[in-house]
Amino acid sequence: MFNKIDTLLFFILGISAFPTFSSNKSIPIEVGIGVEYGGAGSQIFLPASNQKFNSYVTVGVVSAFSENENTFIVSGVGVNFRLNRQSTWGLYSGILGTESHFNINDESLIERQKVSLYGLSVNYKHKILKSNFYLGASYNIYSEGTYPMITFSYKY
């Protein structure tokens, strides 16, 4: 797990970035919970987006648990396709989670090794009433198996 300073830095940078991104209509941001948000994190939309689709990069908490606990990295990339004003479906590729493996070395010491699980996620999101909140579901595929997940987000 990451320490309190890393957690605080992550949330301070994230919260301070929201007004910047939300005031600039060309680079919207969406925060949420779910696989395509890096566990709990944000999607930063790229300027190449248009009315029918938008592409994004994701930075999230699950990326903090990857190989180096002291850095936050991009968890993955994705694209959303707009079905209508209220719903989208999307594809996401990146970190879907992490696993810990414990090894006993020659000196009888236990070493913990973290492994990132990479894969593909297919997702659907629907706007809740007339707000900027979205509720959705994703189906996630990686080398060890598959699993469904519910997502919840807010778009600035």
ZATI-515835 format. One line per field, with one value per residue (C-alpha): residue number from 1; chain; x, y, z. Coordinates in steps of 0.05 Angstrom, whole numbers. Example, Ala and Ser with C-alpha at 12.3 -4.5 7.8 and 13.67 -1.06 7.14 Angstrom:
<rs>
seq (1  2);
mol (A  A);
x (246  273);
y (-90  -21);
z (156  143);
</rs>
This chain:
<rs>
seq (1  2  3  4  5  6  7  8  9  10  11  12  13  14  15  16  17  18  19  20  21  22  23  24  25  26  27  28  29  30  31  32  33  34  35  36  37  38  39  40  41  42  43  44  45  46  47  48  49  50  51  52  53  54  55  56  57  58  59  60  61  62  63  64  65  66  67  68  69  70  71  72  73  74  75  76  77  78  79  80  81  82  83  84  85  86  87  88  89  90  91  92  93  94  95  96  97  98  99  100  101  102  103  104  105  106  107  108  109  110  111  112  113  114  115  116  117  118  119  120  121  122  123  124  125  126  127  128  129  130  131  132  133  134  135  136  137  138  139  140  141  142  143  144  145  146  147  148  149  150  151  152  153  154  155  156);
mol (A  A  A  A  A  A  A  A  A  A  A  A  A  A  A  A  A  A  A  A  A  A  A  A  A  A  A  A  A  A  A  A  A  A  A  A  A  A  A  A  A  A  A  A  A  A  A  A  A  A  A  A  A  A  A  A  A  A  A  A  A  A  A  A  A  A  A  A  A  A  A  A  A  A  A  A  A  A  A  A  A  A  A  A  A  A  A  A  A  A  A  A  A  A  A  A  A  A  A  A  A  A  A  A  A  A  A  A  A  A  A  A  A  A  A  A  A  A  A  A  A  A  A  A  A  A  A  A  A  A  A  A  A  A  A  A  A  A  A  A  A  A  A  A  A  A  A  A  A  A  A  A  A  A  A  A);
x (0  23  38  -2  41  31  -44  -47  -6  -50  -114  -85  -60  -125  -170  -128  -130  -206  -220  -166  -193  -266  -256  -224  -279  -230  -201  -257  -243  -285  -273  -301  -297  -288  -237  -234  -218  -157  -197  -212  -186  -197  -203  -170  -200  -154  -165  -176  -246  -308  -384  -386  -327  -276  -209  -177  -119  -132  -94  -119  -104  -93  -33  -2  0  40  115  138  92  119  96  31  29  -22  -65  -89  -122  -191  -244  -319  -370  -432  -497  -541  -540  -547  -506  -439  -403  -328  -264  -208  -140  -92  -84  -145  -116  -56  -36  15  60  102  169  217  289  352  360  289  264  196  194  130  126  69  45  1  -56  -65  -125  -185  -250  -315  -361  -428  -448  -514  -526  -567  -627  -602  -540  -467  -467  -460  -475  -448  -422  -360  -338  -263  -218  -146  -101  -125  -199  -258  -302  -358  -357  -404  -378  -398  -371  -379  -359  -333);
y (0  70  117  177  228  194  191  264  285  245  278  348  344  313  364  423  398  394  469  476  421  438  512  492  461  428  382  354  306  251  223  156  87  27  -9  45  97  58  33  102  158  201  200  258  267  281  340  291  277  297  291  216  191  214  184  189  169  143  157  119  90  19  46  66  -7  -26  -41  22  42  113  135  146  125  124  63  56  87  83  109  122  121  163  126  186  245  199  137  114  48  43  3  9  -24  -21  -43  -81  -97  -123  -189  -202  -262  -285  -320  -350  -336  -376  -342  -363  -292  -278  -229  -198  -185  -145  -160  -115  -149  -119  -131  -103  -75  -65  -16  19  83  119  190  193  239  307  310  299  233  167  96  38  -32  -63  -132  -142  -193  -210  -271  -302  -295  -247  -208  -156  -91  -32  38  106  173  248  288  359);
z (0  -11  47  71  36  -32  -19  1  -59  -107  -81  -78  -149  -172  -138  -160  -233  -236  -241  -294  -337  -326  -344  -410  -451  -499  -445  -401  -344  -312  -243  -221  -191  -237  -280  -334  -279  -254  -194  -167  -209  -269  -345  -379  -448  -507  -554  -613  -587  -626  -622  -637  -596  -546  -526  -458  -413  -343  -279  -218  -151  -177  -216  -149  -130  -192  -194  -157  -100  -98  -167  -202  -274  -329  -317  -389  -449  -477  -524  -513  -569  -559  -572  -555  -506  -446  -461  -486  -496  -493  -496  -446  -447  -388  -316  -292  -223  -186  -153  -99  -101  -42  -54  -5  -26  -9  58  80  75  46  -11  -37  -111  -142  -212  -254  -290  -360  -403  -441  -414  -453  -417  -421  -384  -378  -352  -288  -301  -326  -283  -300  -261  -298  -277  -317  -323  -352  -372  -362  -396  -376  -381  -316  -329  -335  -288  -290  -251  -238  -251  -223  -248  -252  -314  -307);
</rs>
